[in-house]
Amino acid sequence: LEAFDSKSVQRATWNSLTSSTFSGLTALLVGTGLALIIGLTDVRAKGAAVFALLLPMMIPPQVTAIAWVQALGPSSVVLNTLGLAPPPGSPHPLYTPFGVVLLLTVQHAPLVLLVVLAALRGLPREMTEAARIFGATPTRLLRRVILPLLAPTLAAGFMLAFVSALGNFGILAILGIPARFTTLPVLIWNR
């Protein structure tokens, strides 16, 4: 109980909950959008696209964070070539709460993608065919048939992304410590 009275624990709890919520919601939007595009359209090379989209999930979070820090920092070869690199000595753009949420989203959107793709394969085709026969536009079909049928899956996808972000240490440590954005896993590690 003493620990919960501490301002640092309360701040870390708030930071953990907000970053996990925002990254979970963003991962839900990104993962669901990509799953709908891949699952409902005739995109070429679906297997290669799914593999490329799952790569962030296969890479440890700390490696992902280090790679993005190097890719978007002042010494980035790509950004320097394009003339987009931040000037030397300026604060790194990822050392912010936004950077933490962004990389948590990149790390956990593949979880949502997998869950939603699996659910799309299990949807009853009769429902979508009936809606099309009765003249439903693709937007109306998505809004009135597909998304309501996917509602439990979307809730599960959000919870997976939320819990994964809540327990993530690599991204939260590498980006959060320089940003002074302490979360519970980092605070526990510090103590």
Salt bridges, closest charged atoms under 4 A:
none
